[in-house]
Amino acid sequence: MEKPRPEKVAVVDEVRNRLDSADAAILTEYRGLTVTELAELRRALAPVGGDYKIYKNTLVRLAVAGGDHGALEPLLEGPTAIAFVSGEVSAVAKALRDYARTYPSLVVKGGLYPDGFLSREDLTRLADLPPRDVLLAQLAGALAAPLRQLAGLMQALPRNMAYGLAALVDQRGGAPEAAPEAATATDEAATDEAATAEAATAEPATAEAPSAETAPSDAEAAAAPETADTETEAPAAEASGDANAEAAAPGTADTETDA
């Protein structure tokens, strides 16, 4: 048996390694496309992570035989090319679909994903999906909507409770009035506190300001020393008069004796 040539072995290994490392692989039939159109297709796939390669079906069969990629073998009929996907499968599927609308000669057969086989219908549904960023934004919005509703309910709970209590109070005739005894006791306590405050304010003023009745005027204070001197001199004059009378008394007695 003739051994395969080294270049064929290298192609088989290349196909096998690329299928193992790729995120997905999409097989297409390119019958009727020109070299220029194929080059244009490669340029359209490169920005979305697609690498478009053409191999002989016999070599691809050898690469997928007996391995994890055996599901691709039934698709290896006619001129087949493989779009190796590095990134989002939906983006490459959409680029292939858009190109096929312009060049109907391009036919998408199917593909292989790490989770399993992708049929032509599966790839069509993937092509209809929005981009990954849009899907993430939609998912974030879907998760945020219940949280916003929960926040609104939490804010409305105390408000609704207050409305309910107010309606209950109104239904029962308003807020209850204070008992008369309690009101009287409160008024008396307020009166006592007011009287205590007035007394505390009035006492210091009385102690500091003497009354007009008890305080001597400036004129009385100035005249008081002169009165005291006069009263002191009067007894002294009376005593001097008595002494003079007594001195004159012996003469009288002598006159009477002589007579």
Protein Blocks (a to p, Z undefined) as FASTA:
>chain_A
ZZddfklmmmmmmmmmmmmmpmbdcdddfehiafklmmmmmmmmmmnopacddddfklmm
mmmgopaklmmmmmmgcjddddddedjfklmmmmmmmmmmmmmmbccfbdcdfkbccdfk
lmmmmmmpccfklmmmmmmmmmmmmmmmmmmmmmmmmmmmmmmmmmmmmmnopaadddfk
lmmmmmmmmmmmmmmmmmmmmmmmmmmmccfklpccfklmmmmmmmmmmmmmmmmmmmmm
mmmmmmmmmmmmmmmmmZZ
